[in-house]
Amino acid sequence: MIKDPLLPSSTPILPENIVDESVFVTPCKTTNGKHHVPSPLRNAFYKKTPVKSGIVLPLKTKNQFPKQCDNHDFVCYEGSFKFSFEEWSLMNYINPKGETCLDKTKYPIMFRKRIRTVNNTCVVNAEMVRYFKNHCNVYMYCSHEGCKTFRIKVQLTNGTFVAKVYSSSLNYHHNPDDNGLTNHVKGFQRDLNKEALKKTKAFSFRSDNVDMASPTQLNCGDLQNIKSDDVIRKIRSEALTADDYDKDDFHDIVLMCNDKENDFVQHVGIPSVHCYSKEQLDILKKLIKNQKPVTGYLDATGTLVRKINNKSKRVLYYVLVVNVPLPRNSSVTCPVVEMISSAHDIVAISQWLTAFKAFVLKHKLTWPVFTNIVTDFSYAQMNALSIGWNGFTSIFDYLNWCYRVLVENNVGTNVTIINICANHYTKILVNHVYTYFQSETNSCKTVDKMKRNDVIDWICLLFNAESLEDVENWFKIFSVILLSPYRTVETK
C-alpha cells in the first residue's frame, strides 16, 4: 500500500492473493511471540539467597589441581537448600503419560541460584533427573574440566521440598591458568535479561553485574553472573527486535509499511526510508497553536542503524526534532520527521523533505510549519532545506534572498530560516584556531596559547551580533587586530 498518492513511491506492495505474511517472508513476529515471565517465577528467581562475603563454600574446601583421582561416588555431603511448595510447583509440568516432571527450561536455573548457598565455587550445570516414588535425584556437574559431579536429593518434608547436595569430592579442581567460566543464558533467565536490557545499555548492564559479583567466586574461577559483551549485546538485540515483523531488516520495514494499522513508515525504497505519522504532525499542530515560532533541529548519526553487510554503504539516521514544553518548566525532545538512508547527498535529503511537505499540505496545514531549522555545517542538508522546503534552486539562492531582506529591506515571508548550530560552528572554528596556532618550540607555547584564547574569545563575540551592521563592525575590528604584526594604537 502506497501511503501518499501525491508522491511517487518505490515501496514494494504485497500482492492481493497473499493473505498470510508468512508466505512472503520468514515469520518472526507472529510465531515467536512475547516471552513474559510470570510474577511467581520471577519472584522465586530474585528471592534473596544471602551468602557471606569472603567465605568459600563448602567450608574448608580448597582447590586441588590437578585432580589426584577420579571418584564417581557421591560420598561428600555439602549441605542443603529448600524450595517452598509453590516454588517447586513452578518448575513442574505434566508429561503425556500423566507423570509430574521437572521443566528443563526452569529447574537448572533455579537450582543454580539456590545451590550457591551450599557451593559457591563451581560453575554448575544440569545433566539429568531420576524420579523415584518419594523423591527425585537431580544430577549436575561443574563446567571446569575434570572437576566434581553432584547428586541433589529432593524430598518433600513438612510441606517444604528439601534439597540435599552430595558431591564426588569436598574440594574443587579448577585450573588456575584458565579463565573463569560461566553458564549459558537460557530459559526464563534469558527472558528476564531481555526485559532488563530493553531499558539498559549492554555496557551498563554488564558493569552492574561486575560490580555485584563476589570476589570469592571470581577468585575460584566462577563467573556465573558475568557474561561476555557479545552475549549481552546479542540478548539486547533479541529484546529490541522481539516486535519486528521479520528477521530480515529490509523485509521487516517493507511489511511495516504495508501494515494498514501502522502509518509511521511512509515510503520504503532504495536508498531511503521515510518515516513520519499523523501523531507526529499533531505535535506540530499543538506547538503552532501554543507558540507561533516553531524551531526544529535537524541532524544525522551513523551509530544507530547497522549496515546491511560489510560491503554496503554507511547507513545514517536523519531526524528533525522539536522541544515540546511540559508542566513545571520542563520539556521533552520529540522526533517529527525521520529518515534512514545510505545516500547522503542533496537529492536524497531534499526528496525526503519534499515528501514531508506534501504530507503536511495533504493534512491541510499551512506551510511553512517551522519558523527556523537549526542544522550543522552540512552542505547537503542546507542545500536540501533550501530546495525542498523553501523552493530555492540552491543554498546560494537562499543566501541572496537573505541579503535582499537584510540590506534591501525586501519582504521575507513563507520561508523557513536556516540557522547554523552555534555549537557545531564553534567547534569547527576552535579546531581551526588550534591547528593554525601550533608552537614548534617550547618558548612560543605560552604566547600561542594566549593567542588561541584571545582569537576564540573574539570569535565568540560574533554569536552575540544582532544585526548585519554589528557583523560588519566586528569583521573590520577583528581583521585589523588579526592582521597587525605588532601591538599599535589601533590594535590596543
C-alpha positions as CSV (number, residue, x, y, z in Angstrom):
1,M,0.0,0.0,0.0
2,I,1.5,3.4,-1.1
3,K,0.9,5.7,1.8
4,D,0.8,9.1,-0.1
5,P,-0.7,9.2,-3.6
6,L,0.8,12.7,-4.1
7,L,4.3,11.2,-4.3
8,P,5.8,8.5,-6.5
9,S,6.9,5.6,-4.3
10,S,9.1,2.6,-4.9
11,T,7.7,0.8,-1.8
12,P,7.2,-2.9,-2.6
13,I,3.5,-3.8,-2.4
14,L,2.3,-7.2,-1.2
15,P,0.2,-9.0,-3.8
16,E,-3.5,-9.2,-3.1
17,N,-3.5,-13.0,-3.2
18,I,-1.1,-13.2,-0.3
19,V,-3.2,-13.3,2.8
20,D,-0.6,-14.7,5.2
21,E,2.5,-12.6,5.6
22,S,4.5,-15.7,6.3
23,V,4.2,-16.7,2.6
24,F,6.2,-13.6,1.7
25,V,9.0,-13.8,4.3
26,T,10.2,-15.9,7.2
27,P,7.9,-15.1,10.1
28,C,9.3,-13.7,13.2
29,K,6.8,-11.5,15.0
30,T,3.8,-13.8,14.6
31,T,5.5,-17.1,15.6
32,N,7.9,-16.1,18.3
33,G,5.6,-14.0,20.4
34,K,6.5,-12.3,23.7
35,H,8.1,-14.3,26.4
36,H,6.6,-13.0,29.6
37,V,8.0,-14.4,32.8
38,P,5.1,-15.0,35.4
39,S,5.4,-13.0,38.6
40,P,5.6,-16.0,40.9
41,L,8.6,-17.5,38.9
42,R,10.2,-14.0,38.7
43,N,9.9,-13.6,42.5
44,A,11.3,-17.1,43.1
45,F,14.3,-16.4,41.0
46,Y,15.0,-13.0,42.6
47,K,14.4,-14.3,46.1
48,K,17.4,-13.3,48.2
49,T,19.8,-16.2,48.9
50,P,22.4,-14.4,51.0
51,V,26.0,-15.7,51.2
52,K,28.5,-14.1,53.5
53,S,31.2,-12.3,51.5
54,G,34.7,-13.8,51.6
55,I,33.6,-17.3,52.5
56,V,34.3,-20.3,50.3
57,L,31.6,-22.9,50.3
58,P,31.6,-25.7,51.3
59,L,33.6,-24.6,54.4
60,K,37.2,-25.7,54.4
61,T,37.1,-26.5,50.8
62,K,40.1,-25.7,48.6
63,N,41.4,-26.0,45.1
64,Q,43.2,-29.3,44.4
65,F,44.5,-29.1,40.9
66,P,45.4,-31.3,39.2
67,K,42.8,-33.9,40.4
68,Q,44.5,-36.8,42.1
69,C,42.0,-39.5,41.4
70,D,38.6,-40.0,39.8
71,N,35.7,-40.7,42.2
72,H,32.2,-41.2,40.7
73,D,30.5,-41.9,44.0
74,F,28.7,-39.1,45.8
75,V,30.3,-39.6,49.2
76,C,30.6,-36.0,50.4
77,Y,27.6,-34.2,51.9
78,E,28.0,-30.4,51.2
79,G,24.7,-29.0,52.6
80,S,21.1,-28.4,51.8
81,F,18.7,-25.7,50.5
82,K,15.0,-25.5,50.3
83,F,12.1,-24.8,47.9
84,S,8.6,-23.8,49.0
85,F,5.7,-25.9,47.7
86,E,4.7,-23.0,45.4
87,E,8.3,-22.6,44.1
88,W,8.6,-26.3,43.4
89,S,5.3,-26.3,41.5
90,L,6.5,-23.6,39.2
91,M,9.2,-25.9,37.9
92,N,6.9,-28.9,37.2
93,Y,4.8,-29.9,34.2
94,I,2.7,-33.0,33.4
95,N,4.1,-35.1,30.6
96,P,1.8,-37.1,28.1
97,K,1.9,-40.1,30.4
98,G,0.4,-38.1,33.2
99,E,3.6,-38.0,35.2
100,T,4.9,-34.9,37.0
101,C,8.4,-33.9,35.7
102,L,10.8,-31.0,36.1
103,D,10.8,-28.5,33.3
104,K,14.2,-28.4,31.7
105,T,13.9,-24.7,30.9
106,K,13.3,-23.8,34.5
107,Y,14.8,-26.2,37.1
108,P,18.5,-25.8,36.1
109,I,18.2,-22.0,36.6
110,M,16.5,-22.3,39.9
111,F,18.9,-25.0,41.2
112,R,22.0,-23.0,40.1
113,K,20.6,-20.0,42.0
114,R,19.9,-21.9,45.3
115,I,23.0,-24.1,45.3
116,R,25.3,-21.1,45.7
117,T,24.2,-21.1,49.4
118,V,25.9,-24.5,49.6
119,N,28.6,-24.4,46.9
120,N,29.8,-21.0,45.5
121,T,33.0,-22.3,43.8
122,C,31.7,-24.5,41.0
123,V,30.0,-23.4,37.7
124,V,27.1,-25.9,38.0
125,N,25.2,-27.3,35.0
126,A,22.2,-29.7,35.0
127,E,22.7,-33.2,33.5
128,M,19.6,-35.3,34.2
129,V,16.8,-36.1,36.7
130,R,15.8,-39.5,38.0
131,Y,12.4,-39.9,39.6
132,F,11.5,-42.2,42.5
133,K,8.4,-42.9,44.5
134,N,9.1,-40.4,47.3
135,H,11.9,-38.3,46.0
136,C,13.9,-37.4,42.9
137,N,17.6,-37.1,42.2
138,V,19.0,-34.1,40.2
139,Y,22.4,-34.8,38.7
140,M,24.7,-31.8,38.0
141,Y,28.3,-31.2,37.2
142,C,30.9,-28.5,37.2
143,S,31.9,-26.9,33.9
144,H,35.6,-26.9,34.8
145,E,37.2,-29.9,33.1
146,G,37.9,-32.7,35.5
147,C,36.1,-31.1,38.4
148,K,33.4,-32.8,40.5
149,T,29.8,-34.0,40.0
150,F,26.7,-33.6,42.1
151,R,23.7,-35.6,43.1
152,I,20.9,-33.5,44.7
153,K,18.3,-35.5,46.5
154,V,14.9,-33.6,46.7
155,Q,12.2,-34.8,49.1
156,L,9.0,-33.3,50.5
157,T,9.4,-32.7,54.2
158,N,6.7,-30.9,56.3
159,G,5.3,-29.1,53.2
160,T,8.8,-27.9,52.0
161,F,11.0,-29.5,49.4
162,V,14.4,-30.0,50.9
163,A,17.4,-30.5,48.5
164,K,20.4,-32.3,50.0
165,V,23.6,-31.8,48.0
166,Y,26.1,-34.7,47.7
167,S,29.2,-34.5,45.6
168,S,32.1,-36.6,44.4
169,S,34.7,-34.5,46.3
170,L,34.6,-31.9,49.0
171,N,37.4,-29.9,47.3
172,Y,37.2,-28.4,43.8
173,H,39.6,-28.8,40.9
174,H,39.9,-25.7,38.7
175,N,43.0,-24.9,36.6
176,P,44.3,-21.6,37.9
177,D,45.7,-20.8,34.5
178,D,42.3,-21.0,32.8
179,N,40.0,-18.0,32.6
180,G,36.8,-18.2,34.7
181,L,33.8,-20.0,33.3
182,T,30.1,-19.1,33.2
183,N,26.8,-20.7,32.1
184,H,24.8,-20.2,29.0
185,V,21.9,-17.8,29.5
186,K,18.8,-19.9,28.7
187,G,15.1,-20.3,29.5
188,F,13.3,-17.7,31.6
189,Q,16.6,-16.2,32.8
190,R,17.2,-15.0,29.3
191,D,13.7,-13.5,29.2
192,L,14.4,-11.7,32.4
193,N,17.6,-10.3,31.0
194,K,15.7,-9.2,27.9
195,E,13.3,-7.3,29.9
196,A,16.1,-5.5,31.8
197,L,18.1,-4.8,28.6
198,K,15.2,-3.2,26.9
199,K,15.8,-0.2,29.2
200,T,19.5,-0.6,29.8
201,K,22.6,-0.4,27.6
202,A,24.6,-3.6,27.3
203,F,27.7,-1.9,28.8
204,S,25.9,-0.6,31.9
205,F,24.1,-3.9,32.4
206,R,27.5,-5.8,32.4
207,S,29.2,-3.2,34.6
208,D,26.5,-3.6,37.2
209,N,26.9,-7.4,37.1
210,V,30.7,-7.0,37.5
211,D,30.2,-4.6,40.5
212,M,27.8,-7.0,42.2
213,A,30.0,-10.1,41.6
214,S,31.5,-11.9,44.6
215,P,35.3,-11.6,44.7
216,T,35.4,-15.0,46.3
217,Q,33.6,-16.6,43.4
218,L,35.8,-14.7,40.9
219,N,39.0,-16.0,42.6
220,C,37.6,-19.6,42.3
221,G,37.0,-19.2,38.5
222,D,33.2,-18.9,38.9
223,L,31.9,-16.1,36.6
224,Q,28.2,-17.3,36.9
225,N,26.8,-13.8,37.0
226,I,29.1,-12.2,34.5
227,K,28.5,-12.7,30.8
228,S,30.7,-11.6,27.8
229,D,30.0,-8.3,26.0
230,D,28.9,-10.3,22.9
231,V,26.4,-12.4,24.8
232,I,24.8,-9.3,26.5
233,R,24.6,-7.4,23.2
234,K,23.0,-10.4,21.5
235,I,20.4,-10.7,24.2
236,R,19.7,-7.0,24.0
237,S,19.3,-7.3,20.2
238,E,16.8,-10.1,20.6
239,A,14.8,-8.0,23.1
240,L,14.8,-4.9,20.8
241,T,13.8,-7.0,17.7
242,A,11.1,-9.0,19.5
243,D,8.3,-6.9,17.9
244,D,9.9,-7.0,14.4
245,Y,7.8,-8.2,11.5
246,D,10.7,-10.2,10.1
247,K,14.3,-11.1,11.0
248,D,15.5,-9.6,7.7
249,D,15.8,-5.8,8.1
250,F,14.5,-4.9,4.7
251,H,11.6,-7.3,4.8
252,D,10.7,-6.0,8.2
253,I,10.5,-2.4,7.0
254,V,8.5,-3.4,3.9
255,L,5.9,-5.3,6.0
256,M,5.7,-2.4,8.4
257,C,5.0,0.0,5.5
258,N,2.3,-2.4,4.2
259,D,0.6,-2.7,7.6
260,K,-2.7,-0.8,7.4
261,E,-2.6,-0.3,11.2
262,N,0.9,1.2,11.0
263,D,1.1,4.6,9.3
264,F,4.6,5.5,10.6
265,V,6.7,4.2,7.7
266,Q,5.5,6.2,4.7
267,H,8.0,5.2,2.0
268,V,10.4,2.3,1.6
269,G,12.9,2.3,-1.3
270,I,16.5,2.3,-2.2
271,P,18.4,4.2,-0.9
272,S,16.0,5.8,1.7
273,V,13.2,5.0,4.1
274,H,10.9,7.9,5.1
275,C,9.1,7.9,8.5
276,Y,6.6,10.3,9.8
277,S,3.0,10.0,11.0
278,K,-0.2,11.9,11.8
279,E,0.6,11.6,15.5
280,Q,3.9,13.4,15.0
281,L,2.1,16.0,12.9
282,D,-0.3,16.6,15.8
283,I,2.7,17.6,17.9
284,L,3.5,20.3,15.4
285,K,-0.2,21.5,15.4
286,K,-0.1,21.8,19.1
287,L,3.2,23.8,19.1
288,I,1.9,26.1,16.4
289,K,-1.3,26.7,18.4
290,N,0.5,27.4,21.6
291,Q,3.5,29.3,20.3
292,K,3.8,30.9,16.9
293,P,7.6,30.4,16.2
294,V,8.4,26.7,16.0
295,T,12.1,25.7,15.8
296,G,13.2,22.4,14.5
297,Y,16.7,20.7,14.9
298,L,18.0,18.6,12.0
299,D,20.9,16.2,12.4
300,A,22.2,12.8,11.4
301,T,24.1,10.0,13.0
302,G,25.7,6.7,11.8
303,T,25.7,4.9,15.2
304,L,22.1,3.7,15.3
305,V,21.5,1.7,12.1
306,R,23.6,-1.2,11.2
307,K,24.8,-1.8,7.6
308,I,23.1,-4.5,5.6
309,N,26.5,-6.2,5.0
310,N,30.2,-5.4,5.2
311,K,30.3,-4.2,1.6
312,S,27.3,-1.8,1.8
313,K,27.5,1.9,2.3
314,R,27.2,3.5,5.7
315,V,23.6,3.9,6.7
316,L,22.7,7.2,8.5
317,Y,19.6,8.0,10.6
318,Y,18.3,11.5,9.9
319,V,15.9,13.2,12.3
320,L,14.3,16.5,12.8
321,V,13.2,17.1,16.4
322,V,11.3,19.8,18.4
323,N,11.3,20.7,22.0
324,V,7.8,20.2,23.5
325,P,7.1,22.1,26.7
326,L,5.8,20.2,29.7
327,P,4.4,21.3,33.0
328,R,6.8,22.7,35.7
329,N,9.0,24.5,33.2
330,S,10.3,21.2,31.7
331,S,10.4,19.9,28.1
332,V,10.9,16.8,26.1
333,T,12.5,16.3,22.7
334,C,10.2,14.6,20.1
335,P,11.1,13.5,16.6
336,V,8.7,14.7,13.9
337,V,10.4,13.7,10.7
338,E,12.8,10.7,10.3
339,M,14.7,9.0,7.5
340,I,17.1,6.0,7.2
341,S,19.3,6.4,4.2
342,S,22.5,5.1,2.6
343,A,22.7,8.1,0.3
344,H,23.8,11.3,2.0
345,D,23.5,13.8,-0.9
346,I,21.3,16.7,-1.7
347,V,18.9,14.7,-3.8
348,A,18.1,12.0,-1.2
349,I,17.6,14.6,1.6
350,S,15.6,17.0,-0.5
351,Q,13.3,14.2,-1.7
352,W,12.6,13.3,2.0
353,L,11.9,16.9,3.0
354,T,9.7,17.4,-0.1
355,A,7.7,14.3,0.7
356,F,7.1,15.6,4.3
357,K,6.0,18.9,2.9
358,A,3.4,17.1,0.7
359,F,2.3,15.2,3.8
360,V,1.7,18.4,5.7
361,L,-0.2,20.0,2.9
362,K,-2.3,16.9,2.5
363,H,-3.5,17.3,6.1
364,K,-4.4,20.9,5.3
365,L,-1.7,22.7,7.4
366,T,-0.4,26.0,6.2
367,W,3.2,25.9,5.0
368,P,5.8,26.6,6.4
369,V,5.2,24.9,9.8
370,F,8.7,25.7,11.0
371,T,9.9,29.2,11.7
372,N,13.5,28.1,12.0
373,I,15.6,25.0,11.3
374,V,18.9,24.6,13.2
375,T,21.4,22.3,11.4
376,D,25.1,21.6,11.5
377,F,27.5,22.8,8.9
378,S,26.4,20.1,6.4
379,Y,26.4,21.5,2.8
380,A,24.0,18.7,1.7
381,Q,21.4,19.4,4.5
382,M,21.5,23.2,4.0
383,N,21.0,22.8,0.2
384,A,18.2,20.3,0.7
385,L,16.4,22.6,3.1
386,S,16.7,25.4,0.6
387,I,15.4,23.3,-2.2
388,G,12.8,21.0,-0.5
389,W,11.2,23.5,1.9
390,N,12.0,27.0,0.6
391,G,11.7,26.4,-3.1
392,F,15.1,27.9,-4.0
393,T,17.5,26.3,-6.5
394,S,20.4,26.1,-4.1
395,I,21.8,27.4,-0.8
396,F,23.3,30.3,-2.7
397,D,19.9,31.4,-4.0
398,Y,18.7,31.3,-0.4
399,L,21.7,33.4,0.8
400,N,20.9,36.0,-1.9
401,W,17.4,36.2,-0.6
402,C,18.7,36.7,2.9
403,Y,20.9,39.6,1.7
404,R,18.0,41.2,-0.1
405,V,15.9,41.0,3.1
406,L,18.6,42.3,5.4
407,V,20.1,45.0,3.1
408,E,17.5,46.0,0.6
409,N,14.6,45.6,3.1
410,N,12.7,43.1,0.9
411,V,9.7,41.4,2.4
412,G,10.6,37.9,3.7
413,T,7.7,35.6,4.2
414,N,6.8,32.0,3.8
415,V,10.4,30.9,4.1
416,T,11.9,28.7,6.8
417,I,15.0,30.4,8.2
418,I,18.1,28.1,8.2
419,N,20.3,28.6,11.3
420,I,23.7,27.1,11.8
421,C,24.1,25.4,15.1
422,A,26.4,27.6,17.2
423,N,28.0,24.6,18.9
424,H,28.9,22.9,15.7
425,Y,30.2,26.1,14.2
426,T,32.2,27.0,17.3
427,K,33.8,23.5,17.3
428,I,34.9,23.9,13.7
429,L,36.4,27.4,14.4
430,V,38.2,26.3,17.6
431,N,39.7,23.3,15.8
432,H,41.0,25.6,13.1
433,V,42.4,28.0,15.5
434,Y,44.3,25.3,17.4
435,T,45.6,23.9,14.2
436,Y,46.8,27.3,13.0
437,F,48.5,28.4,16.2
438,Q,50.7,25.4,16.8
439,S,54.1,26.0,18.5
440,E,57.2,24.2,17.3
441,T,59.3,25.4,20.2
442,N,58.6,25.4,23.9
443,S,59.4,29.1,24.2
444,C,56.5,30.0,22.0
445,K,53.9,27.7,23.6
446,T,52.7,30.3,26.2
447,V,52.4,33.1,23.6
448,D,50.5,30.8,21.2
449,K,48.2,29.7,24.0
450,M,47.3,33.4,24.7
451,K,46.7,34.0,21.0
452,R,44.4,31.0,20.8
453,N,42.3,32.0,23.7
454,D,42.1,35.6,22.5
455,V,41.0,34.6,19.0
456,I,38.4,32.2,20.4
457,D,37.0,34.9,22.7
458,W,36.8,37.3,19.8
459,I,35.0,34.8,17.6
460,C,32.5,34.0,20.3
461,L,31.6,37.7,20.4
462,L,30.3,37.3,16.8
463,F,27.5,35.0,18.0
464,N,26.0,37.8,20.1
465,A,25.6,40.1,17.0
466,E,22.0,41.1,16.4
467,S,22.3,42.9,13.0
468,L,24.3,42.9,9.8
469,E,25.8,46.2,10.9
470,D,27.2,44.6,14.1
471,V,28.7,41.8,12.0
472,E,30.4,44.2,9.6
473,N,31.9,46.2,12.5
474,W,33.1,43.0,14.2
475,F,34.7,41.9,11.0
476,K,36.6,45.2,10.5
477,I,37.9,45.3,14.0
478,F,38.8,41.5,14.0
479,S,40.7,41.9,10.7
480,V,42.7,44.8,11.9
481,I,43.7,43.0,15.1
482,L,44.5,39.7,13.5
483,L,46.5,41.2,10.6
484,S,48.6,43.6,12.6
485,P,52.0,42.2,13.3
486,Y,52.6,44.4,16.3
487,R,50.6,46.0,19.1
488,T,49.6,49.5,17.9
489,V,47.2,52.2,19.0
490,E,44.6,50.7,16.6
491,T,45.0,47.2,18.0
492,K,45.3,48.1,21.6
